[in-house]
Amino acid sequence: MFLAVSLGGCGKAKGKDAEKKTVKVGVVGENNQVWKPIIKNFKKKGVTIKLVKFSDYIKPNTALADGDIDLNAYQGYVLMDDFNKSHGKVLSAIGETTLNPIGLYSKKANSVKDIPANSEIAIPNDTVNAARALLLLQSAKLIKLKDGKTPSPSDITNNPKNFKIKEVEASQTARVLPDVGASVINVFMALDAGFNPTKQSLYNEPVNAKSKPYYNIIVSRSKDKNNKLYKQIVAEYQSDTSKKIIKKLYKGAVIPLWK
């Protein structure tokens, strides 16, 4: 989701792109160590990259569309597409970054089958990530859903243990763990909360051909999708150095999408 590497052979941007000395990048959560090298390397070239932190999955797109930030790096295609449906395709993906499987966590169970009956299961409250969380619960065989790309809690057709779905802001999914039977948490929210996603989750989202909508992307306003400086940032992200950083930091919980 969020990382950076050395510029290498990117070269300097020319013309109007080079005139922009500060690039504001919207991110979600506190786990942004991988941005440090990119910030350092661009500073040497006279460009300041400033991380603008958000706590939910809606405001970073609104801020980008409104011109308050220049890029964001926190979401998958599915979330951007959902935003564009109601805003006239104002945003565009300019590069793929990582796949960050979501996971199911609990402080009251050691396995999926041990999640207490009649307990609450917390999921993010935005439409796209709520749907993704429900599909995870279905994959874990806890519920069954009607067919559809974007299910909501009302689409649950079978719930043998009578779980109650509790929708909360994404930043709260880890914080409510003491009060619920289980919670579906984004990998970076889980890391921020001190979890090791590959070892401490009860169940992780399967990675397969259906994962493409959840590939994380760097996003710009559509009118800026060919900005040379922004493309340099993407090129810096997609490197062997980045892969090494990701492997060291996340130990397999985050999957780079470039070769």
N, C-alpha and C positions, 0 to 999 in steps of 0.2 A: 504494500500500500504506500508507504512513505519511505523513500530512500534516495541516496545520491552517491555519485562517484566522481572521479576526476574528469576534467574536460577532454583531455587527450587531443585529438585532431579536429575538434569542432570548429576552431577558429573564431574570429570576432564577427559579430553581427554587423551588417552594414546598413546605411540609410536610416530610415525612421525607426527600425527595430532597435538599432544601437543607441538611439536617443533615450530609451527608457532605462533609467538607472536603477530603479527599484521594481522588483517583481513580487507581488504579494500572492502567496500560495495558501489556500485554505486547506486545513487538515482537521481531523477529528481525533480527539484523545491526546494523551501525553506521551505516547511511545513513538517519539520522532527522532531518535538518535541518528538514524541513517541519513538525515538531512544535513548533518554537520559538515561532512566533506564537501558537499555540493555548495553549501553556503560559503565555505572557506575558499574554494577554487574560483567561484564567480566573483568574489570580493576582489581577488587579485586582478581581475579584468575590469574592475570598476563598476560591477553590477551588484547591488544589494538584493538578496533574496530574503524576504521577511515571511515567516510562518504566522498565519492568522488562525488561531485555534477556535474550534467550535465544539459544542457538546451534543449536537444532534445531527441528523442526516438531511435536514431540510434547508436550514439557513445557509450552508455553504453554496448551494446552487442559486439561491435567491441573491446572495451577496455577489456572486460571479455575474449573474445576469444584469444586476443593477450597476456593475462597474466598481464595486467596493473592493474587490480583489481581482487578480489577473488570471489565476489558474486555481483549480482545486485538484486534490489528489487523495481521494478517500472512498470513492464509490465505484460500482460496477455499471456496465451498460444498462442494466435493467432499471436502475434508479435514475440515470440520466435520461433515458428514453421516457420514463414516466413523467419527469419534470417537463420535458419538451412537448409532450402531448398537450399540456395546458398552457404552454408559453411560446408556442410557435417555432420550435426547433432552434432556439437561440444558443444552445450549447452544442459543442462538438468534441468528440474524443480525439486527442492528438497523439496518443501512445498508450499501449498496454503495459501494465506493471507487474502485478502479482495476483495470485488467487489465494484468498484467505478464508479457508473453510471455517464456517461457524461451528459452535459446539454446544452441547447440553451439559450443564454443570449442576451440582447439588451439594449442599452441606448436610443433607438428611438421608442420603442414599449413596451406596457404593457401587451400584449398577443401575442400569435402566429399569430392570424389573423390580428393583427395590424402592422406586419412587413411591411415596405413600399415596394410596387411593384417596380420592376426594381433596387432594391438595392442589394448590395453585401452581401453575407453570407460567413464568414470566417470559414475555416476548417483546421485541421492540414495537413501538406503537405507530411507526410510519408504514404506509401501505405495502411498499416493496419488501422491506425487511421483515414485516409481520408475515407476509406470504412465504418468504424463504424459511422463516422459523417454523411455520406450520408444516411445510414440506419436510423439514428435518424431523419433526415429531412423527410424521407419517412414515418416513424412512426407518425410524427407530421402532416402528410398530406400536406406538402408543395411541395413535388415533388414525382414523381414515377420513379422507376428504372427497368432496365432489371433484370431478375432473375440471380442470381450469388452470390457467397460467398464474393467476394472482388470487389465490384463495384467501378468505378471511375467516375469523372464528365461526361465523354463521354457516360456513361450508363444511363444518365437521359433521360427518354422517355416522361415525361410530367412535365411542369414547368409553371403552369397557371399564376403566377405573375412575370414571367421572371426574377427570381433571378439570379444573377451572382455569381458563386462559386469562391471564392478567397482562394487559398491554401497558407498558411503561416507556418512558423516554429511553432511548438507547443507552445513554450514559448511566442509567439507573439499573440496568439489567444485572450487573454484578453486585451492586450495593444492596439490592433487595434479597439476595440469596438467603440470609438468615430467616427471612419471613415467608419464604415460599418452598414448595417441594423441590422445584428445579427451575432453572432459567436458561434460556437460549442466549448466548453471548457471542458477539463479534470477537474475532481473535485478538484484536488490539485492545479492546475493552478488557478482555480476560488477562492479557499481559499487564495492562495498567493495574489490575487488581491483584497481581502477584501470582497468577496461575501459570502453569506450564501446560499449554493446550494439548500437546501430544501425550501427556502423562496423566493429567488430572481431570480431563473431561470424561463424562460418562459415555459420550457418543459424539463422533465428529461427522460432519457433512461428507457424504461420498464424493469423490472426485472422478468425474466421467464426462461423456460427451455433452451432458446436460448442464455442465458447469459454465459454459461460455457466457451466458448473461451476467454472471457474477464475476467475470474477469475485472480486476480493478484497472482504472484508467486515469490518465492525466487529462483534464478537461479545460478547454478554453471557451470563450465566446465564439460562436461560429464565424463571425467576421474576422477573428484573429487566428483562425486555425492554421494559417500559413506563416505566422510570425516566426522569423528566423531565430530570434532569441529563445522563444518558447520551444522550438524544435531542438535547440541546443540542450535545453534542460531535459527533454525526453531522451536525447542521445546519451547524456550523462547518466541518466537513470539506468538505461539498458546496457549494462556492461558486465564483464566478468568480475570486476571489483565489487559491483553491487551484489552479485550473487554470493560472494564471499562474506560480505557484511550481513546479508540476510541469513545465511547459514549459521554464522556465529551468533547472531542475536536471537534467532527464532527457532533454531534447532529442528527444522522440518515443519514447523507450524505454518510457515508462509512459503508459497511456491512461486518462484520467478517464472514469467511467461515468455521470455525471449531466449533465443538460442545463443 
